[in-house]
């Protein structure tokens, strides 16, 4: 049985700890700086630890005897945890969408010991969507466009934003304010957040999508020169982007750290949290197969509900399932054995059939294979 430490007892961290513990394959300790957060977990099989990661000695002690550490806390604290993991010889996983944080962890990973890996960006996006998109791209002789669209949405939108909080407010603001990586014309590019607005329908429901930061992970680097256009956009209900643009650019709430803190306060005091949500993943690629222009699309829809005898929101279960699956694959020897591991290094077939990914397959999953001849033929 592997011994793992989950740092962060928020909505996602609690779900990660529960899934790992219930599998019977892991001894789990969950840690947090806030004691009240630890009290929310009633699973007696999960050990609890009051821990402030900024206290280096206590963090070092917490990693003794652990086989891996999973960070489900703020992206700002991930480099601290990763550095402690490096010293302790413990493999490291996180959920960050923050580009700068991932770059810092990548530098640390160069000093990894044999059998020790550093794998950031293991959630939904980046994470699941990158593993899926990389797999789809490999089915082509050459790829023209690769579009990744992901949304964590309220099932029953009722306010003017057509949105409820379902995960980290800081992460949400980062996505809406930071530059967005992409590939345009075969070359790396940075796009402005909230731009690139588009509309589409799935199952008779109208959606909009727009540029947001962090969702591509390392795909831009991996596929630069192999794909003509690669973009990631967040899915929302129509009208959301207009109001967010007003808040972030019109009222200038995205300009500085202090202004973003005010935006966070507004969100958390004015927008209700919901556990009644739905996660949508929609990836579409066009390219050449045997001299024909082909389009391939895959579509996943996962609702909140009961998994492994516990009730979870869709964003909790999809994010936690993803990081648990790659952790499990690591211990099964299905990932590179040392250093920095990208999502593209994961075999999608092994990943999606890992027991922890069961919710993705139980959800409303559709595969679309649409073949189109080139217009000139």
BELKANOR-V887052 format. One record per backbone hydrogen bond with DSSP energy under -1.0 kcal/mol. NH is the residue of the N-H (numbers start at 1). CO is the residue of the C=O. If there is no record, write none. Layout:
# BELKANOR-V887052
nh=(NH & NH)
co=(CO & CO)
This chain:
# BELKANOR-V887052
nh=(2 & 4 & 5 & 6 & 7 & 8 & 14 & 15 & 16 & 17 & 18 & 19 & 20 & 21 & 22 & 23 & 24 & 27 & 29 & 30 & 31 & 32 & 38 & 39 & 41 & 46 & 47 & 49 & 51 & 55 & 56 & 59 & 60 & 61 & 62 & 63 & 64 & 66 & 67 & 68 & 69 & 70 & 71 & 72 & 77 & 81 & 82 & 83 & 84 & 85 & 86 & 87 & 88 & 89 & 90 & 91 & 92 & 93 & 94 & 102 & 103 & 104 & 105 & 106 & 107 & 108 & 109 & 110 & 111 & 112 & 115 & 116 & 118 & 119 & 122 & 128 & 129 & 131 & 132 & 133 & 134 & 135 & 136 & 137 & 138 & 139 & 140 & 141 & 142 & 143 & 144 & 145 & 146 & 147 & 148 & 149 & 150 & 151 & 153 & 155 & 162 & 165 & 172 & 173 & 174 & 175 & 176 & 177 & 178 & 180 & 182 & 183 & 184 & 186 & 187 & 189 & 191 & 194 & 195 & 198 & 200 & 202 & 205 & 207 & 208 & 209 & 210 & 211 & 213 & 217 & 219 & 222 & 223 & 224 & 226 & 227 & 228 & 229 & 230 & 231 & 233 & 234 & 235 & 236 & 240 & 243 & 244 & 245 & 246 & 247 & 248 & 249 & 250 & 251 & 253 & 254 & 260 & 261 & 262 & 263 & 264 & 265 & 266 & 267 & 268 & 269 & 270 & 271 & 274 & 277 & 278 & 279 & 280 & 281 & 282 & 283 & 284 & 285 & 286 & 287 & 288 & 289 & 292 & 294 & 295 & 296 & 297 & 298 & 299 & 300 & 301 & 302 & 304 & 305 & 307 & 310 & 312 & 317 & 318 & 319 & 320 & 321 & 322 & 323 & 324 & 325 & 326 & 327 & 328 & 329 & 330 & 331 & 332 & 333 & 334 & 339 & 341 & 345 & 346 & 351 & 352 & 353 & 354 & 357 & 358 & 360 & 361 & 362 & 363 & 364 & 365 & 366 & 368 & 370 & 377)
co=(25 & 27 & 68 & 29 & 70 & 31 & 10 & 11 & 12 & 13 & 14 & 15 & 16 & 17 & 18 & 19 & 21 & 2 & 4 & 47 & 6 & 49 & 34 & 35 & 38 & 43 & 28 & 30 & 32 & 52 & 54 & 55 & 56 & 57 & 58 & 59 & 61 & 63 & 3 & 3 & 91 & 5 & 93 & 7 & 74 & 77 & 78 & 79 & 80 & 81 & 82 & 83 & 84 & 85 & 85 & 67 & 117 & 69 & 119 & 98 & 99 & 100 & 101 & 102 & 103 & 104 & 105 & 107 & 108 & 109 & 337 & 113 & 339 & 92 & 94 & 123 & 124 & 127 & 128 & 129 & 130 & 131 & 132 & 133 & 134 & 136 & 137 & 288 & 288 & 226 & 286 & 286 & 229 & 284 & 231 & 282 & 233 & 280 & 278 & 276 & 159 & 272 & 168 & 169 & 170 & 171 & 172 & 173 & 174 & 191 & 189 & 230 & 187 & 228 & 184 & 182 & 180 & 211 & 192 & 209 & 207 & 205 & 202 & 200 & 236 & 198 & 234 & 195 & 175 & 214 & 216 & 218 & 219 & 220 & 223 & 223 & 143 & 144 & 183 & 146 & 148 & 210 & 150 & 208 & 237 & 239 & 240 & 241 & 242 & 243 & 244 & 245 & 245 & 246 & 247 & 248 & 256 & 257 & 258 & 259 & 260 & 261 & 262 & 263 & 264 & 265 & 266 & 267 & 165 & 275 & 153 & 302 & 151 & 300 & 149 & 298 & 147 & 296 & 145 & 294 & 142 & 292 & 289 & 287 & 370 & 285 & 368 & 283 & 366 & 281 & 364 & 279 & 277 & 312 & 310 & 307 & 305 & 313 & 314 & 315 & 316 & 317 & 318 & 319 & 320 & 321 & 322 & 323 & 324 & 325 & 326 & 327 & 328 & 330 & 329 & 116 & 118 & 342 & 343 & 347 & 348 & 349 & 351 & 354 & 355 & 357 & 357 & 358 & 359 & 301 & 363 & 299 & 297 & 295 & 374)
